[in-house]
Amino acid sequence: MDIKHLHRDESGVAAVEFGITASAFLALLLGGFDVGHTLYMQTVLQGTVQKAGRDLTLSSGAEAAQQLAIDGRVRDAVRRLNASLSDEDIIITREYYADFTKAQAAQPEDADQDGICEPGEVWVDRNFNNVYDSKGGSSGQGGAKDVVVYSVTVSYPRLFPVARLIGMSETVKLNATTVLANQPYGDQANRSGTLTPRNCT
């Protein structure tokens, strides 16, 4: 080729342009896949937790075997979207309260409101279980008419390696919670007594 015409030669321009834009395009594409999967995972998790919460409020939900079975169904639903998850990656908790007001207003009862019962601080046993509860509830499913806060937290590494490129955490952490009252299949347990201040030890 005549050197005088070299500056007008456009051979290979497409390859150069693709090389410049490919990395940005791939990052955008993988980022979209990652966000889409995360949103879908959150939607499935929330729906599964809502269904599990409703099943747990039945009288059979008070049985330990039934609770384990329902928890297992939640884990199975999550693993269908990410088979690499272990039981340690799927944390399930349940706490019960006497009524909705206490469940919604669950706050640490320690002096500086940091959720830690530190020596020298005073707390009040409002649910009369003789144990300091940072959220004011008791662990477990409770009984008839009790209000249950059922929560599932899922943690896993991102499926696509784009987190560092866009300043996101490399670990996805999703949470779904439902608050439902157990059905009135019996009388609600009478949890009453004197509100006595106690000292953290």
PyMOL commands that set and color helices and strands:
alter all, ss='L'
color gray80, all
select helices_A, chain A and resi 3-8+13-56+59-62+64-79+87-89+100-104+164-166
alter helices_A, ss='H'
color red, helices_A
select strands_A, chain A and resi 90-97+122-124+138-139+147-157+171-181+197-199
alter strands_A, ss='S'
color yellow, strands_A
deselect
rebuild
show_as cartoon
